[in-house]
């Protein structure tokens, strides 16, 4: 894999309010400690096969420094391991994914990465079970 595959560009991020609203209203969720994963299948709009959002609740971490640290760790773990999921997304479909940090403590990168790998494997398992709705 070339080094260009390990980037996280804007079309790979979930930033449109309409898509975020749809994800949290209509999407399904599962836990992969320390993350809660919300996902929704939509028709492909020509961008990346997976659009991801990273969130750390202000309710659990009052200081922005800690929230930013956790978001950076989640982004880095996703950036290095996203290939596991992207390769399995079928043509014409797109996966919207929200990764929400749920632990009450700041965990080290290794534990966050382990949880993210579990989350990506569970999301890939939904692909293999054919839970991809076709509208």
BELURRA-V802459 format. One line per field, one symbol per residue. phi: phi as a letter, one per 30 degrees, with the letter a starting at -180 (. if undefined). psi: psi as a letter, one per 30 degrees, with the letter a starting at -180 (. if undefined). burial: I if it has 9 or more other C-alpha atoms within 8 Angstrom, else O. Layout:
phi->???
psi->???
burial->???
This chain:
phi->.ddddccbdddcccbdeddddddddcdcbacbecbcccbacbddcjdddbcbbcbbddddbdddedddddddddddddedbddecddcdddibbccbcccdcdcbdcdeddddddddddddddddddddidcdcc
psi->klfffhlileffkjfkeeeeeeefefllllkikgkkkklkklkkgfblfkkkkkkjkfeejekfeeeeeeeeeeeeeeefgfeeeeffklkflkkkkkjkkflfljlleeeeeeeeeeeeeeeeeeefghgjkk.
burial->OOOOOOOOOOOIIIOOOOIIOIIOOOIOOOIIOIIIIIIIIOOIOOOOIIIIIIIIIIOOIOOOOIIOOIIOIIIOIIIOOIOIIIOOIOOOIIIIIIIIIIOOOOOOIOOIIOIIIIIIIOIIOIIOOOOOOOO
